[in-house]
């Protein structure tokens, strides 16, 4: 009755304990007025079928995330409702592939289906939905490569989240044409190759998350200075060389993680330019000169987490009792460095320290 009301335009019953299956609605002579339906965060189960929606020709936004729906993603939503623009299906038990029919959705702006059991590849037709601003399929079993000729069609993309899947191959050069891109998440895949230099053309990027892949190449060849990143996460890849000087131009950086690569050399004093930096992780590399590193990093006065372990092998931990800094440090990890000397007095002066490894 609520759904078929001729006056209700927005129906939001999210965050309750509603249960049961979705049933086919009776045909309506006047058509359904409903434009926005939010049934997320409930206990709904059963098949998520297109027959439920076939009379909703005014539907614009549907959020069914965080339930236990099974079955496949309906492919005819845009044929039913020409203005359909938001589809959110995260955290369910949906399976099968991504329906090619969603490529007919000329108004589709948001498509989220993360944390399901989806498989197959990204259908070529999906890239015909050129109004897409958010495309998010994290934590599924989707595979294949990111085709440069296809991805470039989505020129309105702001968020691209394909993390925790089975993608392989390189990041295509054409990614640099996605000028509006703010979030790029490709973490936990099987991707490889160097970072394309064109990525620096995405000057609105705030988050780059490429952790747990097989990306390689000399990191210092990439120009980070055009980006406005707040988060850069390259954990567990195969990057070589030194930390790029251009990173120190990213004055908005709050979190930088370069651990688990093959980087070497010493830290540059220019890291002190990163006044907003609160999280720094450079462990499991081949950096040297721990004394210099600590002297430099105490200039990053907002640091709360510093992870520098498995570097500086066989060096001596600086003992200088006049050493000051790290007023806000809560987590300090300098494990597996084979350091010698005493545990220095200055560590006892870190009054906010909660975890010391």
Number of C-alpha atoms within 10 A of each C-alpha: 6 9 16 19 12 14 11 14 16 15 14 11 14 17 13 11 10 16 13 10 14 16 13 13 16 10 12 11 7 9 14 23 19 22 19 19 19 17 21 23 19 19 17 23 17 16 18 24 19 16 14 15 20 18 22 21 20 18 25 21 20 18 19 23 24 21 21 21 25 19 15 19 22 17 18 19 25 22 15 17 19 17 19 24 21 19 19 19 24 23 21 22 21 24 18 16 17 21 16 16 18 23 18 20 24 17 17 24 21 20 19 19 25 25 21 22 20 24 17 15 16 20 16 13 14 20 20 20 19 21 19 26 20 21 19 20 25 24 22 21 21 24 18 15 17 19 17 14 13 15 20 19 18 21 17 17 24 21 20 19 20 24 24 22 22 21 24 17 16 19 20 19 16 17 25 18 17 22 18 17 24 19 20 20 19 24 25 21 22 20 24 18 17 18 21 16 14 15 23 19 18 19 19 18 25 18 21 18 19 22 24 21 21 21 23 17 17 17 19 17 17 19 19 22 17 17 23 19 24 18 21 21 19 24 23 21 21 21 25 17 16 19 22 17 17 16 23 19 19 22 19 18 25 19 20 20 19 22 23 21 22 20 23 15 13 16 19 16 14 15 19 17 17 21 17 18 23 19 19 21 20 23 26 23 21 20 23 17 16 22 15 14 17 17 15 17 20 17 19 22 18 18 23 19 21 20 19 24 22 20 23 25 17 12 16 16 20 20 15 11 11 8 16 14 18 26 17 17 22 17 17 20 16 19 16 16 19 15 18 12 10 10 12 14 14 16 16 9 15 17 12 13 18 10 11 11 10
